[in-house]
Amino acid sequence: MSTTRSIPAAPRRTNWPIVGSGLVALAVAMGIGRFAFTPLIPLMIRDGTLSTASGAEWAAANYVGYFLGALTAAWFAGDPRRGLLLSLVGVALTTLAMSGVDAGATALLGLALRGAAGVFSAWALVCASGWCLAELARKRAGRSGAWIYTGVGLGIALAGVLTWLGGRQPAHRLWLELGAVAGAGALLVWALSALRPSGPDTKTAPLTEHAAAATVPRRRSRQLSLVLCYGTFGFGYIVPATFLPSMARALAPDPLVFGLTWPLFGLAAALSVAAVAHFAPHGSRQRIWALAQGIMALGTALPLFVQSLPAIATAAVLVGGTFMVATMAGLQLAREVRPDDPTPLLAQMTAAFAAGQIAGPLLVRALGSGRWAGWGALEWTGAAATLSLILTALWLWRMVQPGPDRPRSA
């Protein structure tokens, strides 16, 4: 029987600077750097500074940049906090610079800025996960790490509300406002991350029996399976995230109606993560991820059979309410699988996610404008996303392995 003495968790008041750093960082990097372009596209088209074709190209550049950022995020494995701060400064600068571009003479600049924003967003997600979760683990407060992922939904909701309420302003002014918010967020993260208290609780503590079990090298096949499941998640989520707003605009051209889609999506993301962090702090992360992907599959399937505003709103809640839960659980699971150095696995999973995001719109385009059995390219891609989400959800549910959350049987 193990006689290792358990180290008490650090008081919650000493954890809030770390949790706050991660929350604000993800709100800035993902809510603004990654997703603010979505609600701004119709406003830029209205102002004549962007065409529909250029909007699609700039969005694709962001996906590619996110993929490249995920591939290179391992550069910061030795100092993820430095990578986090660098990426947030990059998000603020690229957002501010977007106020001066249009689809004409500076089209290439717009592509470059959206691509760079994707790189910085991926760096921020990987570095925030790696740094914050490691700091909290040293303080015996690893469960608090779930709260940092509420930042993504809060950032999406903030950017959506700002563009919705300020929709009568020129789009370039909204870019300036969002850039100022991103800059303030970067300064706040720098200040909060510097508040780490010194003392015994920040040193690496002796491993408990369950933590020691987590450090046993896992089979490479399991890591590969997690990467593939996370990539499937990216493919399944991007289809509704890209096309549900377009469906809503087709059914309700009033911007005061379809403009609420993005804040609703972000609010659902934030509340769902907070609910899981509060009510299921000790649940199996792999099964939480499986449940999230299963529910997301309902959201991708619903528009295939019901085309109405209530159906689209329900799909937005189902997908928005699960995509950050799956992100949180998947990245925390990577930390469990590779507690010695999670950054490379986090980067691989994020790269697979980015590849899935790129594959979704490409499949829609490859299928073209034809119809088969009454469905077009969008419906068949949604069906493929639904099926892949269901299959990976079943795999994740059945293949739960003992770890720090699930002690081995005696």
C-alpha positions in Angstrom: 0.0 0.0 0.0 1.3 3.4 -0.8 2.3 5.6 2.1 2.9 8.8 0.1 1.5 11.7 2.0 -1.0 13.8 0.2 -0.1 17.5 -0.3 -3.0 19.8 0.6 -4.3 21.9 -2.2 -3.3 25.6 -2.3 -5.9 28.0 -1.1 -8.2 29.2 -3.8 -7.2 32.8 -3.3 -3.6 32.0 -4.5 -5.0 30.4 -7.7 -7.0 33.3 -9.1 -4.1 35.1 -10.8 -3.3 32.0 -12.8 -7.0 31.2 -13.7 -7.6 34.8 -14.5 -4.5 34.9 -16.8 -5.8 31.9 -18.7 -9.4 33.1 -18.9 -8.5 36.6 -20.2 -5.8 35.2 -22.6 -8.3 32.9 -24.2 -11.0 35.6 -24.4 -8.5 37.8 -26.3 -6.8 35.2 -28.5 -9.9 33.2 -29.4 -12.8 35.6 -29.0 -11.1 38.4 -30.8 -8.1 37.1 -32.7 -9.8 33.9 -33.9 -13.5 34.6 -34.1 -14.2 38.4 -34.2 -14.0 38.4 -38.0 -17.2 36.3 -38.3 -19.6 39.0 -37.1 -17.6 41.7 -38.8 -17.8 40.2 -42.3 -21.4 41.5 -43.1 -20.5 44.9 -41.7 -17.3 45.1 -43.9 -19.3 44.0 -46.9 -21.9 46.7 -46.1 -19.2 49.3 -46.0 -17.7 48.2 -49.3 -14.3 47.3 -47.8 -14.7 43.6 -48.3 -16.3 41.4 -50.9 -17.9 38.0 -50.2 -15.2 36.2 -52.1 -12.4 38.1 -50.2 -14.2 37.3 -46.9 -14.0 33.6 -47.6 -10.4 33.9 -48.6 -9.5 35.8 -45.4 -11.3 33.3 -43.3 -9.4 30.5 -45.0 -6.2 32.3 -44.3 -7.0 32.4 -40.7 -7.7 28.6 -40.7 -4.3 28.0 -42.4 -2.6 30.3 -39.9 -4.1 28.5 -37.0 -2.8 25.2 -38.4 0.7 26.6 -38.8 0.6 28.1 -35.4 -0.4 24.7 -33.9 2.5 23.0 -35.7 5.0 25.6 -34.3 3.6 26.0 -30.8 6.0 23.4 -29.5 8.7 26.1 -29.9 7.5 27.5 -26.5 7.6 24.2 -24.6 10.4 25.5 -22.5 8.7 28.8 -21.6 5.0 28.7 -22.4 4.3 32.0 -20.5 6.6 33.9 -22.8 4.8 32.4 -25.8 1.5 33.3 -24.4 2.4 37.0 -23.9 4.0 37.2 -27.3 0.9 35.7 -29.0 -1.4 38.2 -27.2 0.7 41.2 -28.3 0.5 39.7 -31.8 -3.3 39.4 -31.6 -3.7 43.0 -30.5 -1.4 44.4 -33.3 -3.1 42.4 -36.0 -6.5 43.4 -34.8 -5.6 47.1 -34.8 -4.0 46.8 -38.3 -7.3 45.3 -39.7 -8.8 48.7 -39.4 -6.7 49.9 -42.3 -7.3 47.1 -44.9 -9.9 46.5 -47.6 -10.5 44.1 -50.4 -8.9 46.3 -53.0 -5.3 47.3 -53.2 -4.5 45.9 -49.7 -6.2 42.5 -50.2 -2.9 40.7 -49.7 -2.3 42.6 -46.4 -5.7 41.4 -45.2 -4.8 37.8 -46.0 -1.5 38.2 -44.2 -3.1 39.7 -41.1 -5.8 37.1 -40.8 -3.2 34.4 -41.3 -1.0 35.9 -38.6 -3.9 36.2 -36.3 -4.6 32.5 -36.7 -0.9 31.7 -35.8 -1.1 33.8 -32.7 -4.4 32.4 -31.6 -3.1 28.8 -31.8 0.0 29.8 -29.9 -2.1 31.3 -27.2 -4.4 28.3 -26.8 -1.5 25.9 -26.6 0.6 28.1 -24.3 -2.2 29.1 -22.1 -3.2 25.4 -21.6 0.4 24.3 -21.1 1.4 27.1 -18.6 -1.8 27.6 -16.6 -2.6 23.8 -16.2 1.0 23.1 -15.2 1.0 26.0 -12.6 -2.3 24.8 -11.1 -1.1 21.2 -11.0 1.9 22.3 -9.0 -0.5 23.9 -6.5 -2.7 20.8 -6.3 -5.5 22.8 -7.9 -5.7 21.1 -11.3 -9.5 21.1 -11.3 -9.5 24.9 -11.4 -8.0 24.7 -14.8 -11.4 24.1 -16.3 -12.4 27.7 -15.6 -9.8 29.2 -18.0 -11.8 27.8 -21.0 -14.8 29.9 -20.1 -12.7 32.8 -21.5 -13.3 31.6 -25.1 -17.0 31.8 -24.9 -16.9 35.1 -23.0 -14.6 36.5 -25.7 -16.9 35.4 -28.5 -19.9 36.9 -26.7 -18.1 40.1 -26.0 -17.0 40.5 -29.6 -20.4 39.6 -30.8 -22.2 42.0 -28.5 -19.8 44.8 -29.4 -20.3 44.3 -33.2 -24.1 43.9 -32.7 -24.6 47.0 -30.6 -22.1 49.0 -32.6 -23.2 47.8 -36.0 -24.1 51.3 -37.1 -20.4 52.3 -36.8 -18.0 51.8 -39.7 -16.4 48.4 -39.5 -12.9 49.9 -39.3 -13.8 51.7 -36.1 -15.0 48.4 -34.5 -11.6 46.8 -35.5 -9.9 49.7 -33.6 -12.1 49.1 -30.6 -11.5 45.4 -30.6 -7.8 46.0 -30.9 -7.8 48.3 -27.9 -9.7 45.6 -25.9 -7.1 43.0 -27.0 -4.2 45.3 -26.0 -5.8 45.9 -22.6 -6.3 42.2 -22.2 -2.6 41.5 -23.0 -1.5 44.0 -20.3 -3.9 42.4 -17.8 -2.5 38.9 -18.5 1.1 40.2 -18.1 0.2 41.7 -14.8 -1.8 38.7 -13.5 0.8 36.2 -14.6 3.4 38.1 -12.7 1.4 37.7 -9.4 2.3 34.1 -8.9 3.1 33.8 -5.2 6.5 32.5 -4.3 6.9 29.9 -1.6 6.7 26.1 -1.0 3.3 25.8 -2.8 4.8 26.7 -6.2 7.4 24.0 -6.1 6.9 20.6 -7.6 5.2 18.5 -4.9 5.8 14.8 -4.3 3.5 12.7 -6.5 0.5 11.0 -4.9 -0.3 7.4 -6.0 -2.8 8.6 -8.6 -0.5 11.3 -10.0 2.3 8.8 -10.2 0.1 6.5 -12.2 -0.5 9.3 -14.6 3.2 9.7 -15.2 3.5 6.1 -16.6 4.2 6.6 -20.3 1.0 5.9 -22.3 1.1 4.0 -25.5 1.7 6.1 -28.6 -1.4 4.6 -30.1 -3.6 6.2 -27.5 -2.0 9.6 -28.1 -2.6 9.1 -31.9 -6.2 8.2 -31.2 -6.7 11.4 -29.1 -5.2 13.5 -31.9 -7.5 11.9 -34.5 -10.6 12.4 -32.3 -9.7 16.0 -31.7 -9.2 16.5 -35.5 -12.7 15.0 -36.1 -14.0 17.4 -33.5 -12.6 20.3 -35.5 -14.2 19.0 -38.7 -17.6 18.5 -37.1 -17.7 21.9 -35.3 -16.6 24.1 -38.2 -19.5 23.1 -40.5 -22.2 24.6 -38.4 -20.0 27.3 -37.0 -19.3 28.5 -40.6 -22.7 28.0 -42.2 -25.4 28.4 -39.5 -25.1 32.3 -39.5 -25.7 32.1 -43.3 -28.7 30.0 -42.8 -30.1 32.4 -40.2 -29.5 35.4 -42.6 -31.4 33.5 -45.3 -34.4 33.0 -43.0 -34.3 36.4 -41.2 -32.6 39.2 -43.1 -33.0 41.7 -40.2 -29.6 42.2 -38.6 -31.1 42.6 -35.2 -32.3 39.0 -35.5 -29.4 37.2 -37.2 -26.9 39.4 -35.5 -27.7 37.7 -32.2 -26.5 34.3 -33.4 -22.8 34.9 -32.5 -23.4 36.3 -28.9 -25.8 33.3 -28.3 -23.1 30.9 -29.6 -20.5 32.5 -27.3 -22.7 32.7 -24.2 -23.7 29.0 -24.6 -19.9 28.2 -24.8 -19.1 30.1 -21.6 -22.0 28.8 -19.6 -21.5 25.2 -20.5 -17.8 25.2 -19.5 -18.7 27.0 -16.2 -21.4 24.4 -15.6 -19.0 21.5 -16.1 -16.3 23.1 -14.0 -18.8 23.6 -11.2 -21.0 20.5 -11.3 -18.6 17.9 -12.6 -15.1 18.8 -11.4 -14.2 15.2 -10.7 -15.7 13.6 -13.8 -13.7 11.6 -16.3 -12.4 14.1 -18.8 -12.6 11.5 -21.6 -16.2 10.8 -21.0 -17.1 14.5 -20.7 -15.4 14.9 -24.1 -17.4 12.0 -25.4 -20.7 13.4 -24.2 -19.9 16.8 -25.6 -19.2 15.4 -29.1 -22.3 13.3 -28.9 -24.5 16.3 -28.1 -22.7 18.3 -30.8 -23.7 15.6 -33.3 -27.3 16.5 -32.5 -26.6 20.1 -33.3 -25.0 19.2 -36.7 -27.9 16.8 -37.5 -30.8 19.1 -36.7 -30.5 21.5 -39.7 -30.4 18.6 -42.0 -34.0 17.7 -41.3 -35.6 21.0 -40.0 -35.0 24.4 -41.7 -36.4 27.0 -39.4 -35.2 29.7 -37.1 -36.0 27.8 -33.9 -34.1 24.8 -35.3 -31.1 26.9 -36.2 -31.1 28.6 -32.8 -31.2 25.2 -31.1 -28.3 24.0 -33.3 -26.3 27.1 -32.4 -26.9 26.4 -28.7 -26.0 22.7 -29.0 -22.8 23.3 -30.9 -21.8 26.5 -29.0 -22.6 24.8 -25.7 -20.3 21.8 -26.5 -17.4 23.0 -28.6 -15.5 24.5 -25.6 -16.4 21.7 -23.3 -14.8 19.3 -25.8 -11.8 21.7 -26.1 -11.4 21.9 -22.4 -11.7 18.2 -21.7 -9.5 17.2 -24.7 -6.7 19.6 -23.7 -6.9 18.6 -20.0 -6.8 15.0 -21.0 -3.6 15.7 -23.0 -2.1 17.1 -19.8 -3.0 13.8 -18.0 -1.5 11.7 -20.8 1.7 13.6 -20.9 2.2 15.3 -17.5 6.0 15.4 -18.0 5.7 17.7 -21.1 2.2 18.2 -22.5 3.0 21.0 -25.0 4.0 18.8 -27.9 0.8 16.7 -27.6 -1.3 19.9 -27.1 0.3 21.2 -30.3 -0.4 18.0 -32.3 -4.1 18.0 -31.2 -4.5 21.6 -32.0 -2.9 21.0 -35.5 -5.3 18.2 -36.1 -8.2 20.4 -35.0 -7.1 23.1 -37.5 -6.7 20.5 -40.3 -10.3 19.4 -39.6 -11.5 23.0 -39.8 -9.8 23.4 -43.2 -11.3 20.1 -44.4 -14.9 21.1 -43.7 -15.3 24.1 -46.1 -13.0 22.4 -48.6 -15.4 19.4 -48.8 -18.4 21.7 -49.3 -16.6 23.3 -52.2 -15.4 20.0 -53.7 -18.9 18.6 -53.7 -20.1 21.7 -55.7 -23.6 22.8 -56.4 -25.1 19.5 -57.4 -27.7 17.6 -55.4 -27.8 13.9 -54.6 -30.8 12.2 -53.0 -32.3 15.7 -52.4 -29.2 17.0 -50.4 -26.7 19.5 -51.6 -23.0 19.8 -50.6 -23.8 21.5 -47.3 -26.2 18.8 -46.2 -23.8 15.9 -47.2 -20.9 17.6 -45.4 -23.1 18.1 -42.3 -24.1 14.4 -42.5 -20.4 13.4 -42.7 -19.7 15.6 -39.7 -22.5 14.1 -37.7 -21.4 10.5 -38.4 -17.8 11.2 -37.6 -18.7 12.9 -34.3 -20.9 10.0 -33.3 -18.2 7.4 -34.0 -15.5 9.3 -32.1 -17.8 10.0 -29.2 -18.5 6.2 -28.9 -14.8 5.5 -29.1 -14.0 8.0 -26.4 -16.7 6.7 -24.1 -15.7 3.1 -24.4 -12.0 3.5 -24.3 -11.7 5.3 -20.9 -8.5 4.2 -19.2 -7.6 4.3 -15.5 -5.8 7.5 -14.6 -5.8 10.2 -12.0 -9.6 10.6 -12.3 -10.3 6.9 -12.3 -8.3 4.8 -9.9 -7.3 1.3 -10.8 -9.3 -1.5 -9.4 -7.9 -3.3 -6.4 
